[in-house]
Amino acid sequence: MLGRIMATATARPDHDRRPDATSGVVTGAVLPARRVLPLYLLLGFSAGLPFYMFNAVLMLRLARHGVDIVTIGYFAWVALLPTFKFAWSPLVDRFAIPGFSRIWGKRRGWILLSQLGIFATMVAMALTSDDENLPLVALFAVALAFWTTTLEVAADAWRIQLAPTQEQQAPIVAANLWGYRSAMVAAGSGAVLVAARADWMWAYLVIALAAFLAFPALAATRPEEGAQGSRWSALAGGIAASVAIVALSVAAIALVGWLALRATGAAGIGADSNLTAAVLVVCLLPFAALALALPRIRRMEADAPARRSPTIGPFVDIFWRFGLGTLAVLAFVSLYRVGDVLALTLSHPLWNARGYSLDQIGIADGAVALPASMAGVALGGWMAARWPLGRALAAGALVAALGNWAYAWLWWREPAALVLYASVAADQFGNGFAGTVFVIYLSLLVNPRFPAAQYAFLSGFAFLLPRLLAGASGAIQQAIGYDGFFLLAGALSLAALVFLPVLARLRPRAPA
């Protein structure tokens, strides 16, 4: 069965820390199990808020300001940035943040830095909320996506170290996704309701403050074992270092963006150009390079320099352990969440096109979406802990597809509050269920020696195709309509099930 195979794939070498039988977390971990779950609930909340603000809420904001649907689709490509998080994720495994890490350790140090980055860039998005300067809006949206992704990389790495088995992962993943889903609902509903009564600037400022709540909570946690010095001096030093790092990151993003615009302009590429194929090629290059090197990687000895390299070792290790099966794994994960990402991209423009008010959208994103999503996450976590993982993955794909198809049904019906609320409930339940099972599956593929880099690589690839399609969603919608768009989204999610029989027969090498 797939669950047993995944347990074999994540067999831990003797030198790795093992789970403590009484606490349920890794021996030597700083926090006891009873504090891990609420902490990951809060970390999920802190990561979910900004994601919605540079994704679905930004799409709605641009639509309300009269930006055309094709341009809105291009803004959805901001969500492609997490695909490349493997490029900087080894930094999270190797380096410590000045000040913060001296007291709170490497993982929490990166989380604290990321939360400061999220706060600063969301304030910047608030100050440009009139959308009169779209390049500047894009700059701060990319910066916000960068720091949101970095927060997730650090939190995921810490989670995988704390909970190495399927049974231990399930409650932490469920708590994290409860927080994440609650945040997406709070961001969607709260931001829209604030914008309806004030403006978009205040909407972004309110969400920025809410996202910052995890910072003082994490700073109040127990210091790392052997930590030396004052907590307050470490906090001051960490904040000073974070200001410099965040400013440099924004400058670097601006420079890269300027160079990219110069290059595309010189190549004759304009606003009306179809860039989907070119973006797809660029995004696939690092993954394709590893696939081409697969025969050579498979012949490597366990202690080969390429597997021990801090730069490429984490990625080579995945192909070394799974061999040709890596291609099936990557194909499966690239399809599994397609429907949910596409639904997130155009669901709000769909509601706007059908004439629903901001108040109705706010209620749908809040009072309706939250309990439906929570129920999906809870059921997904329960099934992932007790069912064979392959069966849970199949059930997740089915309910996610049904949720996508609910939006096609919404398009066919006359606008009514009950139609909107029923569609949102179906979509959010399926999204929460499938998302929980999928995170557990990805976590069990990871070699515990490289938790940040490998999870970043796998989860980044998992959302490459969905986010590329999301970037072209405006053009797709114009070609096949909103109903055709959401029917296609559900069908693509179900297509992932074709690979489950192959994965069930996969026999990977044990990590070394």
C-alpha positions as CSV (number, residue, x, y, z in Angstrom):
1,M,0.0,0.0,0.0
2,L,1.0,3.6,-0.7
3,G,1.1,4.5,3.0
4,R,3.5,1.7,3.8
5,I,5.7,2.6,0.9
6,M,5.9,6.2,2.0
7,A,6.9,5.1,5.5
8,T,9.7,3.1,3.9
9,A,10.7,6.1,1.8
10,T,11.2,8.2,4.9
11,A,13.0,5.6,7.0
12,R,15.4,7.6,9.2
13,P,19.1,6.7,9.5
14,D,20.4,5.9,12.9
15,H,22.1,9.3,13.4
16,D,18.8,11.2,13.0
17,R,16.8,12.2,16.0
18,R,13.9,9.9,16.7
19,P,10.4,10.7,18.0
20,D,9.9,10.6,21.7
21,A,7.2,8.1,22.7
22,T,5.5,10.3,25.3
23,S,5.6,13.8,23.7
24,G,4.9,12.8,20.1
25,V,7.7,15.1,18.9
26,V,11.3,14.8,18.2
27,T,13.5,14.2,21.2
28,G,15.4,17.3,22.1
29,A,12.8,19.6,20.5
30,V,12.5,23.0,22.2
31,L,8.7,22.9,22.6
32,P,6.4,20.2,24.1
33,A,3.7,18.7,21.9
34,R,0.9,20.5,23.7
35,R,2.4,23.8,22.5
36,V,3.3,22.7,19.0
37,L,-0.3,22.4,17.8
38,P,-1.4,25.9,18.9
39,L,1.8,27.4,17.6
40,Y,1.4,25.8,14.2
41,L,-2.2,27.0,14.2
42,L,-0.9,30.5,14.6
43,L,1.9,30.1,12.1
44,G,-0.6,28.8,9.5
45,F,-2.8,31.9,10.2
46,S,0.3,34.2,9.8
47,A,1.1,32.6,6.4
48,G,-2.4,32.4,5.0
49,L,-3.2,36.1,5.5
50,P,-0.6,37.5,3.1
51,F,-1.1,34.7,0.5
52,Y,-4.7,35.8,0.0
53,M,-3.7,39.4,-0.2
54,F,-1.3,39.0,-3.1
55,N,-3.6,36.5,-4.8
56,A,-7.4,36.4,-4.6
57,V,-7.9,39.7,-2.8
58,L,-5.5,41.5,-5.2
59,M,-7.4,40.0,-8.2
60,L,-10.6,41.4,-6.8
61,R,-9.0,44.8,-6.1
62,L,-7.7,45.0,-9.6
63,A,-11.1,44.0,-11.0
64,R,-12.9,46.7,-9.0
65,H,-10.4,49.3,-10.3
66,G,-11.2,48.3,-13.9
67,V,-8.0,46.5,-14.8
68,D,-8.7,44.1,-17.7
69,I,-9.0,40.4,-17.1
70,V,-5.8,39.5,-19.1
71,T,-3.7,41.8,-16.9
72,I,-5.3,40.4,-13.8
73,G,-4.4,36.9,-15.1
74,Y,-0.7,38.0,-15.4
75,F,-0.8,39.3,-11.8
76,A,-1.7,35.7,-10.9
77,W,1.8,34.7,-11.9
78,V,3.1,36.4,-8.8
79,A,2.0,33.1,-7.2
80,L,4.6,31.4,-9.3
81,L,7.4,32.6,-7.0
82,P,6.9,29.7,-4.6
83,T,7.8,27.4,-7.4
84,F,11.4,28.7,-7.2
85,K,11.6,28.6,-3.4
86,F,14.1,25.7,-3.8
87,A,16.6,28.2,-5.1
88,W,16.9,29.9,-1.6
89,S,15.5,27.2,0.7
90,P,19.0,25.8,1.3
91,L,19.8,29.1,3.0
92,V,17.2,28.2,5.6
93,D,18.9,24.9,6.3
94,R,22.4,26.4,6.5
95,F,22.4,30.0,7.9
96,A,21.1,31.6,11.0
97,I,19.6,35.1,11.3
98,P,21.7,37.5,13.4
99,G,20.1,38.2,16.7
100,F,17.0,36.1,16.4
101,S,18.8,32.7,16.0
102,R,21.0,33.3,19.0
103,I,18.0,32.9,21.4
104,W,15.3,31.2,19.3
105,G,17.4,28.9,17.0
106,K,17.7,28.8,13.3
107,R,14.2,27.8,12.3
108,R,12.4,30.3,14.5
109,G,14.9,33.0,13.6
110,W,13.9,32.6,9.9
111,I,10.2,32.6,10.8
112,L,10.6,35.9,12.8
113,L,12.5,37.5,9.9
114,S,9.8,36.4,7.5
115,Q,7.0,37.9,9.6
116,L,8.7,41.3,9.6
117,G,9.2,41.0,5.8
118,I,5.5,40.2,5.4
119,F,4.4,43.2,7.6
120,A,6.6,45.7,5.7
121,T,5.6,44.6,2.2
122,M,1.9,44.4,3.0
123,V,2.1,48.0,4.3
124,A,3.7,48.9,1.0
125,M,0.8,47.3,-0.8
126,A,-1.6,49.3,1.3
127,L,0.2,52.6,0.3
128,T,-0.2,51.7,-3.4
129,S,-3.7,50.4,-3.2
130,D,-5.1,52.9,-5.7
131,D,-3.5,50.7,-8.4
132,E,-2.5,53.7,-10.5
133,N,1.1,52.4,-10.7
134,L,0.8,48.8,-11.6
135,P,4.6,48.1,-11.9
136,L,5.0,49.3,-8.3
137,V,2.0,47.2,-7.2
138,A,3.7,44.2,-8.9
139,L,7.0,44.9,-7.1
140,F,5.4,44.8,-3.6
141,A,3.2,41.9,-4.5
142,V,6.3,39.9,-5.5
143,A,8.1,40.9,-2.3
144,L,5.1,39.9,-0.2
145,A,5.0,36.6,-2.0
146,F,8.8,36.1,-1.3
147,W,8.5,36.6,2.4
148,T,5.3,34.6,2.7
149,T,7.0,31.7,0.9
150,T,10.1,32.0,3.1
151,L,7.9,31.8,6.2
152,E,6.4,28.6,4.9
153,V,9.8,27.1,4.0
154,A,11.1,27.6,7.6
155,A,7.8,26.5,9.2
156,D,7.6,23.4,7.0
157,A,11.2,22.4,7.8
158,W,10.6,22.7,11.5
159,R,7.4,20.7,11.3
160,I,9.0,17.8,9.4
161,Q,11.8,17.6,12.0
162,L,9.2,17.7,14.9
163,A,6.9,15.0,13.4
164,P,8.6,12.3,11.2
165,T,5.8,9.8,10.8
166,Q,2.4,9.9,9.1
167,E,0.5,9.6,12.4
168,Q,2.4,12.5,13.9
169,Q,2.2,14.7,10.9
170,A,-1.6,14.5,10.6
171,P,-2.5,16.6,13.7
172,I,0.2,19.2,13.1
173,V,-0.7,19.6,9.4
174,A,-4.4,19.8,10.4
175,A,-3.6,22.5,13.0
176,N,-1.5,24.4,10.5
177,L,-4.1,24.3,7.8
178,W,-6.8,25.2,10.2
179,G,-4.8,28.4,10.8
180,Y,-4.1,28.8,7.1
181,R,-7.7,28.3,6.0
182,S,-8.9,30.6,8.8
183,A,-6.5,33.2,7.6
184,M,-7.6,33.0,4.0
185,V,-11.2,33.4,5.1
186,A,-10.2,36.3,7.4
187,A,-8.2,37.9,4.6
188,G,-10.9,37.4,2.0
189,S,-13.9,38.3,4.1
190,G,-12.2,40.8,6.4
191,A,-10.4,42.7,3.7
192,V,-13.4,42.8,1.5
193,L,-15.7,44.0,4.3
194,V,-13.2,46.7,5.4
195,A,-12.8,47.8,1.7
196,A,-16.5,48.0,1.4
197,R,-16.8,50.4,4.3
198,A,-13.5,52.3,4.1
199,D,-11.0,51.6,1.2
200,W,-8.4,49.1,0.1
201,M,-5.6,50.8,1.9
202,W,-7.3,50.2,5.3
203,A,-8.1,46.6,4.3
204,Y,-4.4,45.9,3.7
205,L,-3.3,47.7,6.9
206,V,-5.7,45.7,9.0
207,I,-4.6,42.4,7.5
208,A,-0.9,43.4,8.0
209,L,-1.5,43.9,11.7
210,A,-3.3,40.6,12.0
211,A,-0.5,38.7,10.2
212,F,2.0,40.2,12.7
213,L,0.3,38.6,15.7
214,A,2.5,35.5,15.4
215,F,5.6,37.6,15.9
216,P,5.2,38.4,19.6
217,A,3.8,35.0,20.3
218,L,6.8,33.3,18.8
219,A,9.2,35.7,20.5
220,A,7.7,34.7,23.8
221,T,8.4,31.0,23.4
222,R,11.1,29.2,25.3
223,P,14.7,29.9,24.2
224,E,16.8,27.3,22.4
225,E,18.7,25.0,24.6
226,G,22.1,26.5,25.4
227,A,21.0,30.0,24.3
228,Q,23.1,32.8,25.7
229,G,22.5,36.5,26.2
230,S,19.5,38.7,26.7
231,R,16.2,38.0,24.9
232,W,15.7,41.8,24.4
233,S,19.1,42.4,23.0
234,A,18.7,39.4,20.6
235,L,15.3,40.8,19.6
236,A,16.7,44.3,18.9
237,G,19.6,42.8,17.0
238,G,17.3,40.6,15.0
239,I,14.9,43.5,14.1
240,A,17.9,45.7,13.0
241,A,19.2,42.9,10.8
242,S,15.7,42.2,9.4
243,V,15.2,45.8,8.3
244,A,18.4,45.6,6.3
245,I,17.6,42.2,4.8
246,V,14.1,43.1,3.9
247,A,15.2,46.4,2.2
248,L,17.9,44.5,0.3
249,S,15.4,41.9,-0.9
250,V,13.0,44.6,-2.2
251,A,15.9,46.3,-4.0
252,A,17.0,42.9,-5.5
253,I,13.5,42.2,-6.7
254,A,13.2,45.6,-8.3
255,L,16.5,45.1,-10.1
256,V,15.6,41.7,-11.4
257,G,12.2,43.0,-12.5
258,W,13.8,46.0,-14.3
259,L,16.3,43.7,-16.1
260,A,13.5,41.3,-17.1
261,L,11.4,44.2,-18.5
262,R,14.4,45.5,-20.4
263,A,15.1,42.0,-21.8
264,T,11.5,41.4,-22.8
265,G,11.2,44.8,-24.4
266,A,14.3,44.3,-26.4
267,A,12.9,40.9,-27.6
268,G,9.7,42.7,-28.8
269,I,7.5,41.2,-26.1
270,G,4.7,43.6,-25.1
271,A,1.6,43.6,-22.9
272,D,-0.5,41.8,-25.6
273,S,2.0,38.9,-26.0
274,N,1.1,35.4,-24.9
275,L,3.9,34.5,-22.5
276,T,2.6,31.3,-21.1
277,A,4.8,29.0,-23.2
278,A,7.9,31.1,-22.5
279,V,7.2,31.2,-18.8
280,L,6.6,27.4,-18.8
281,V,10.0,26.7,-20.4
282,V,11.9,29.0,-17.9
283,C,10.2,27.5,-14.9
284,L,10.8,23.9,-16.1
285,L,14.5,24.3,-16.8
286,P,15.9,23.3,-13.3
287,F,13.5,20.4,-13.1
288,A,14.3,19.3,-16.6
289,A,18.0,19.4,-16.0
290,L,17.7,17.1,-13.0
291,A,15.5,14.7,-15.1
292,L,18.0,14.6,-17.9
293,A,20.8,13.8,-15.3
294,L,18.6,11.0,-13.8
295,P,20.6,8.0,-15.2
296,R,23.9,9.5,-13.9
297,I,22.3,10.4,-10.5
298,R,20.9,6.9,-10.1
299,R,24.4,5.3,-10.5
300,M,25.9,7.5,-7.8
301,E,27.1,6.0,-4.6
302,A,25.3,6.9,-1.4
303,D,28.2,9.1,-0.3
304,A,28.8,10.8,-3.7
305,P,29.8,14.5,-3.5
306,A,26.7,15.6,-5.4
307,R,24.5,14.1,-2.8
308,R,26.4,15.7,0.1
309,S,26.6,19.1,-1.6
310,P,24.8,21.8,0.5
311,T,23.7,23.5,-2.8
312,I,22.4,20.7,-5.0
313,G,22.5,17.7,-2.7
314,P,18.9,18.0,-1.4
315,F,17.6,17.9,-5.0
316,V,19.9,15.2,-6.3
317,D,18.9,13.1,-3.3
318,I,15.2,13.0,-4.4
319,F,16.1,11.6,-7.8
320,W,18.7,9.2,-6.3
321,R,16.1,7.7,-4.0
322,F,13.1,7.5,-6.3
323,G,14.9,6.9,-9.6
324,L,12.6,6.8,-12.6
325,G,9.7,6.9,-10.2
326,T,10.6,10.5,-9.5
327,L,9.0,11.4,-12.8
328,A,5.7,9.8,-11.8
329,V,5.8,11.5,-8.4
330,L,6.4,14.9,-10.1
331,A,3.6,14.3,-12.6
332,F,1.2,13.4,-9.8
333,V,2.0,16.3,-7.6
334,S,1.8,18.8,-10.5
335,L,-1.8,17.8,-11.2
336,Y,-3.2,17.2,-7.8
337,R,-3.9,20.8,-6.8
338,V,-4.6,22.3,-10.3
339,G,-8.3,22.7,-9.7
340,D,-8.0,24.5,-6.4
341,V,-5.4,27.0,-7.6
342,L,-7.5,27.8,-10.7
343,A,-10.6,28.2,-8.6
344,L,-8.8,30.6,-6.3
345,T,-7.6,32.7,-9.2
346,L,-11.0,33.4,-10.9
347,S,-13.6,32.7,-8.2
348,H,-13.7,36.3,-7.1
349,P,-13.8,37.7,-10.6
350,L,-16.6,35.2,-11.3
351,W,-18.6,36.4,-8.4
352,N,-18.0,40.0,-9.4
353,A,-19.1,39.2,-13.0
354,R,-22.4,37.6,-11.8
355,G,-23.2,40.8,-9.9
356,Y,-22.7,39.7,-6.3
357,S,-22.1,42.6,-3.9
358,L,-19.0,43.1,-1.7
359,D,-21.1,42.3,1.4
360,Q,-22.3,39.0,-0.1
361,I,-18.8,38.1,-1.2
362,G,-17.5,39.0,2.3
363,I,-20.1,36.7,4.0
364,A,-19.3,33.9,1.5
365,D,-15.6,34.3,2.2
366,G,-16.2,34.4,6.0
367,A,-19.2,32.8,7.6
368,V,-19.6,30.2,4.9
369,A,-16.0,29.4,3.9
370,L,-14.5,29.1,7.3
371,P,-16.7,26.2,8.8
372,A,-16.7,24.4,5.4
373,S,-12.9,24.6,5.2
374,M,-12.4,23.6,8.8
375,A,-14.6,20.5,8.3
376,G,-12.6,19.6,5.2
377,V,-9.3,19.9,6.9
378,A,-10.5,17.9,10.0
379,L,-11.8,15.1,7.8
380,G,-8.7,15.1,5.6
381,G,-6.4,14.9,8.6
382,W,-8.5,12.1,10.2
383,M,-8.5,10.0,7.1
384,A,-4.8,10.6,6.4
385,A,-3.9,9.3,9.9
386,R,-6.1,6.2,9.6
387,W,-6.6,5.3,6.0
388,P,-4.0,4.0,3.5
389,L,-2.6,7.2,2.0
390,G,-3.4,6.3,-1.6
391,R,-7.1,6.0,-0.7
392,A,-7.1,9.3,1.1
393,L,-5.4,11.0,-1.9
394,A,-8.1,9.6,-4.2
395,A,-10.9,10.8,-2.0
396,G,-9.3,14.3,-1.8
397,A,-9.1,14.6,-5.6
398,L,-12.7,13.7,-6.0
399,V,-14.1,16.1,-3.5
400,A,-11.8,18.9,-4.8
401,A,-13.2,18.3,-8.3
402,L,-16.7,18.5,-7.1
403,G,-16.0,21.8,-5.4
404,N,-14.6,23.2,-8.7
405,W,-17.6,22.1,-10.6
406,A,-19.9,23.9,-8.1
407,Y,-18.7,27.2,-9.6
408,A,-19.8,26.1,-13.0
409,W,-23.2,25.4,-11.5
410,L,-23.1,28.9,-9.9
411,W,-22.6,30.4,-13.4
412,W,-25.6,28.6,-14.8
413,R,-27.9,29.8,-12.0
414,E,-29.5,33.1,-11.5
415,P,-27.6,35.2,-8.9
416,A,-28.9,34.4,-5.4
417,A,-27.1,34.4,-2.0
418,L,-27.9,30.7,-1.4
419,V,-26.3,29.7,-4.7
420,L,-23.1,31.6,-3.9
421,Y,-22.9,30.2,-0.3
422,A,-23.5,26.6,-1.4
423,S,-20.9,26.9,-4.1
424,V,-18.3,28.4,-1.8
425,A,-19.0,25.7,0.9
426,A,-18.5,22.9,-1.6
427,D,-15.3,24.4,-2.9
428,Q,-13.8,25.2,0.5
429,F,-14.6,21.8,1.9
430,G,-12.9,20.0,-1.0
431,N,-10.0,22.4,-0.9
432,G,-9.4,21.8,2.8
433,F,-9.7,18.0,2.5
434,A,-7.4,17.6,-0.5
435,G,-4.9,20.1,0.9
436,T,-4.4,18.3,4.2
437,V,-3.9,14.9,2.6
438,F,-1.5,16.4,0.1
439,V,0.7,18.2,2.6
440,I,1.1,14.9,4.6
441,Y,2.0,13.0,1.4
442,L,4.7,15.6,0.4
443,S,6.1,15.6,3.9
444,L,6.6,11.9,3.9
445,L,8.6,12.0,0.7
446,V,11.2,14.2,2.3
447,N,14.6,13.0,3.5
448,P,14.9,14.4,7.1
449,R,18.5,15.5,6.4
450,F,17.1,18.2,4.0
451,P,13.7,19.2,5.3
452,A,13.6,22.8,4.1
453,A,15.1,22.3,0.7
454,Q,13.4,19.1,-0.3
455,Y,9.9,20.1,0.8
456,A,10.4,23.4,-1.0
457,F,11.4,21.6,-4.1
458,L,8.5,19.2,-4.1
459,S,5.8,21.7,-3.1
460,G,7.2,24.3,-5.5
461,F,7.0,21.9,-8.4
462,A,3.5,20.8,-7.2
463,F,2.2,24.3,-7.9
464,L,4.2,25.0,-11.0
465,L,1.6,23.9,-13.6
466,P,-1.4,25.2,-11.6
467,R,0.1,28.7,-11.2
468,L,1.2,28.8,-14.9
469,L,-2.3,28.0,-15.9
470,A,-3.6,30.5,-13.4
471,G,-1.5,33.2,-15.1
472,A,-3.2,32.3,-18.4
473,S,-6.6,32.0,-16.7
474,G,-7.9,35.2,-18.1
475,A,-7.2,34.1,-21.7
476,I,-8.6,30.6,-20.9
477,Q,-11.8,32.2,-19.5
478,Q,-12.2,34.4,-22.6
479,A,-11.9,31.3,-24.8
480,I,-14.3,28.9,-23.0
481,G,-16.2,31.0,-20.5
482,Y,-16.5,30.8,-16.8
483,D,-18.4,27.6,-16.8
484,G,-16.0,25.8,-19.1
485,F,-13.1,27.2,-17.0
486,F,-14.3,25.6,-13.8
487,L,-15.3,22.3,-15.5
488,L,-11.8,22.1,-16.9
489,A,-10.3,22.8,-13.4
490,G,-12.1,19.9,-11.8
491,A,-11.2,17.5,-14.6
492,L,-7.5,18.3,-14.3
493,S,-7.6,17.5,-10.5
494,L,-9.1,14.1,-11.2
495,A,-6.4,13.4,-13.9
496,A,-3.9,13.0,-11.1
497,L,-5.5,9.8,-10.1
498,V,-4.0,8.1,-13.1
499,F,-0.6,8.0,-11.4
500,L,-1.7,6.4,-8.1
501,P,-1.3,2.8,-9.2
502,V,2.3,3.6,-10.3
503,L,3.1,5.3,-7.0
504,A,1.7,2.3,-5.1
505,R,4.3,0.1,-6.8
506,L,7.2,2.5,-6.2
507,R,10.1,1.1,-4.1
508,P,12.4,4.0,-3.3
509,R,15.9,3.6,-1.7
510,A,16.1,4.4,2.0
511,P,17.6,7.9,2.6
512,A,21.2,7.8,3.6
